[in-house]
Amino acid sequence: MDGQNSDDSKQSTADMTVFVQNLLQQMQSRFQTMSDSIITKIDDMGNRINELEQSINDLKAEMGVEGTSSPLDPSKQKSDKAKQDEGSA
């Protein structure tokens, strides 16, 4: 009887190993699919932001306000912050 229990235990362990490996492969596949989807959405969002910024610049040019910088321009944000700091000091 001990031989059969040993064989059953080995088979059970092998079955569990195969089950866990399959489960991990499924999880990896789903994770990769979700990751690819997120990256695609981020790329699409970046393209839409670029298009929006271009549209804003086009509208500014049509209105003759071409000389103002973009609200996303980091150098303008820094100079505005410096002006605020000077005013509060």
Summary of the structure (lengths in Angstrom):
residues: 89
radius of gyration: 30.1
end to end distance: 88.7
largest distance: 93.5
contacts: 163
relative contact order: 0.04
helix: 87%
strand: 0%
